[in-house]
């Protein structure tokens, strides 16, 4: 069994929103600008951006098992599916992590809430 050893990383759960999937590289870049180690749970950006060049690639890229296991140790989790992930957010909080539930950061106010959550 995995044992929680807290660290300074932050988990990010973008959910299944097409806005988030299409902008996952930008989300990762924002975390990098803050100097924050991020564990992106369900990162389909490489799958999403796989070229149609005739070569078959089964599930290119994505979140690895090691990254999912590392999520246990994060100090916090940011969830972009505030209303669709209520039970997930509650479960994560019960495991000892701070949870911030937001909607996708559309507009200045939404982006500000996301940036403040990271900071």
C-alpha positions as CSV (number, residue, x, y, z in Angstrom):
1,X,0.0,0.0,0.0
2,X,1.1,3.6,-0.7
3,X,1.9,5.7,2.3
4,X,1.4,9.5,2.2
5,X,4.5,11.5,2.6
6,X,3.4,15.2,2.1
7,X,5.5,17.4,-0.2
8,X,5.0,20.8,-1.9
9,X,3.5,19.6,-5.1
10,X,0.0,20.5,-6.3
11,X,-2.4,18.1,-8.1
12,X,-4.5,19.4,-11.0
13,X,-7.7,17.7,-12.1
14,X,-9.0,19.4,-15.2
15,X,-11.8,17.0,-15.8
16,X,-13.4,16.2,-19.2
17,X,-14.1,19.8,-20.3
18,X,-12.9,20.3,-23.9
19,X,-11.6,23.8,-22.9
20,X,-9.2,22.3,-20.4
21,X,-8.1,19.4,-22.6
22,X,-7.2,21.8,-25.4
23,X,-5.3,24.1,-23.1
24,X,-3.5,21.5,-20.9
25,X,-0.1,22.7,-22.2
26,X,-0.9,26.2,-21.2
27,X,-2.1,25.0,-17.8
28,X,1.2,23.2,-17.3
29,X,3.1,26.3,-18.5
30,X,1.3,28.4,-15.8
31,X,2.3,26.0,-13.1
32,X,5.9,26.1,-14.4
33,X,6.0,29.9,-14.3
34,X,5.0,29.7,-10.6
35,X,7.8,27.1,-10.0
36,X,5.3,24.6,-8.7
37,X,5.7,20.9,-9.2
38,X,2.3,19.8,-10.7
39,X,0.8,16.3,-10.9
40,X,-1.7,16.6,-13.7
41,X,-4.3,13.8,-13.2
42,X,-5.5,12.9,-16.7
43,X,-3.3,14.8,-19.1
44,X,-4.6,13.9,-22.5
45,X,-2.8,16.7,-24.3
46,X,-0.3,14.5,-26.1
47,X,-3.1,12.1,-27.2
48,X,-5.1,15.2,-28.3
49,X,-2.2,16.6,-30.3
50,X,-1.1,13.3,-31.9
51,X,-0.6,13.9,-35.6
52,X,-2.6,12.2,-38.3
53,X,0.5,11.1,-40.3
54,X,-0.6,7.5,-40.9
55,X,1.4,6.0,-38.0
56,X,-0.8,4.3,-35.3
57,X,-0.1,5.4,-31.8
58,X,-2.1,3.8,-29.0
59,X,-2.6,6.4,-26.2
60,X,0.5,8.4,-26.9
61,X,1.7,10.3,-23.8
62,X,-0.7,10.9,-20.9
63,X,-0.4,10.7,-17.2
64,X,1.8,7.8,-16.0
65,X,1.1,5.4,-13.1
66,X,4.0,7.0,-11.2
67,X,2.5,10.4,-11.6
68,X,-0.9,9.2,-10.2
69,X,0.9,7.5,-7.3
70,X,2.8,10.8,-6.6
71,X,-0.5,12.6,-6.3
72,X,-1.0,11.1,-2.9
73,X,1.8,13.2,-1.5
74,X,0.7,16.6,-2.8
75,X,-0.2,19.4,-0.4
76,X,-3.2,20.5,-2.4
77,X,-5.4,19.6,-5.3
78,X,-7.1,22.1,-7.7
79,X,-10.2,20.7,-9.4
80,X,-11.7,22.5,-12.4
81,X,-14.9,20.6,-12.3
82,X,-16.4,22.2,-9.3
83,X,-19.9,20.7,-9.6
84,X,-19.1,17.4,-11.4
85,X,-16.4,16.4,-8.9
86,X,-17.9,17.2,-5.5
87,X,-17.4,13.6,-4.2
88,X,-13.9,13.5,-5.5
89,X,-13.0,16.8,-3.8
90,X,-14.5,15.6,-0.6
91,X,-12.6,12.3,-0.7
92,X,-9.3,14.1,-1.4
93,X,-9.9,16.5,1.5
94,X,-10.5,13.5,3.8
95,X,-7.0,12.2,2.8
96,X,-5.4,15.4,4.2
97,X,-5.0,17.6,1.2
98,X,-6.3,21.2,0.8
99,X,-8.8,21.2,-2.1
100,X,-9.7,24.2,-4.3
101,X,-12.7,23.6,-6.6
102,X,-13.0,26.0,-9.5
103,X,-14.7,26.2,-12.9
104,X,-12.6,26.5,-16.0
105,X,-10.8,29.9,-15.9
106,X,-12.8,31.8,-18.5
107,X,-12.4,35.5,-18.4
108,X,-10.3,37.7,-16.1
109,X,-12.1,36.8,-12.8
110,X,-11.9,33.1,-13.5
111,X,-8.2,33.3,-14.4
112,X,-7.5,35.4,-11.3
113,X,-9.1,32.7,-9.1
114,X,-7.0,30.0,-10.7
115,X,-3.7,32.0,-10.4
116,X,-4.5,32.9,-6.7
117,X,-5.2,29.2,-6.0
118,X,-1.8,28.2,-7.3
119,X,0.0,31.0,-5.4
